[in-house]
Amino acid sequence: MLIPRNVPITVRLTLFFSVVMAVVLYSVSGLLYQTLRDQLNAKDVDELRNTLQFQKEIASTISERQGPDEQWQNELFEFIAEQDRLSLRIISPDGKIWSQSKNMRVPQKDYPAPGASFNYTSWRNQEGDDHEKYLITATTFAMKDHQLWSVQAALNVSRNNEIIENYWARMQIAAALAMLLFAGCGFWLARRGLRPLRHMSQQIEKINVEELHTRLTVERWPSELIALASSFDTMMHRLETSFTQLTRFSSDLAHELRGPINNLISAASVTLNQQRSVAEYRETLAVIVEEGEQLSRTISSMLFLARADNSREPLHLETLDSETEFRRLLGFYEILAEEKNITLTQQGKFHFTADPLHFQRALSNLLANAIRYTPAGGHITLSASRQQQMLHFSVADDGEGISAEHVPHLFERFYRADAARTNLENTGLGLAIVKTIAELHGGKVTVVSTPGKGSIFTLVLPCQNCNL
């Protein structure tokens, strides 16, 4: 049953309920009608058979008596004539109609031929407004002189047929009225059953920016709506979290951009107030260049994150060697580590598939953070290991560590645990970029940190065709 999608659920349920009830009602009505019809027909057939057999026995008995030849026919006919539903026609051995009932309507030619066993057929008479139905049969009587007399019998079953047809008509009317009643009840039950859904819809309509904390699972819902309410609350939690992060991100972004811009304006304004020496102009230009580079790094990081959020950051996957990538990275930061007397080591060798630029950028961010917050004489280790179907690239330091309350927020954009820990080149986006790169590769980034003992940042990537 095809129903347009824009039809209300209440109407859909009512239609389905009505169709099912219609099928049930008409099936039961048809079964009862056919059963009653078969029973009445069987009763009429039995009546015709028994009556004919009874009359045959009477004819045999009468024919044994002494008397005129026509005596048994007269007595038989007088007995049969008293029955209003049964009509007879007696045919002599020479084929002539000896006598027949006044209510005999069936022509002689329409009767079936007499047989050894009882058989009958139906016959209908339609004259004007009269519609009659008969069950007709024929048989032969063997008399004492071995003459075969034929008897044709017709049983009027019009009354029974009229009863059946009236019953069927009333059943149709009753079924139609029941259908209307069931449709009304179905509509009421459907509306009552969907009332919790309407209540849920009313609550959802009240939600706005100030009401993102609203949750539906605080109320008791039918079991069918519990999963929907739970999914909605999960969605609302994500939206609330995203909205909170977006609000904080917008505020942090404005703060990050305002600082360099104010510095640029201040440096230029101070320089323009009076005549400066060449050295002072150079110093001012150096400040402007430094602040401009800071703005450029921030904008570049923001563009990267925006492209990644919109799935527009392409990946150029290549087969890489972790040992080679570590060596290249350590060679770049070796001078910076030597200035702080920090020892850099590497371990683990795997071949894996990743975007080389993104991979180097992620580990570079983690290593730069580790060097920045590891005290002089410290130690940093880059390691690669395989756990099931994932590769773990870790950067472990023995620096100052991070407090537990800050760990869940480290990879949020512009979040600062101590106004410096996540500050990579003063953009505040370094760890957020690491997280985005991991997700672009179908992986993740984790951190384990103990205050005063150091931290371990791990880039976890899927192991696609990786091997030793």
PyMOL commands that set and color helices and strands:
alter all, ss='L'
color gray80, all
select helices_A, chain A and resi 9-63+71-81+108-110+158-193+195-205+209-211+223-273+278-309+322-339+356-372+407-409+430-440
alter helices_A, ss='H'
color red, helices_A
select strands_A, chain A and resi 86-91+97-100+121-127+130-142+148-156+318-321+343-347+351-354+379-387+390-397+444-450+454-462
alter strands_A, ss='S'
color yellow, strands_A
deselect
rebuild
show_as cartoon
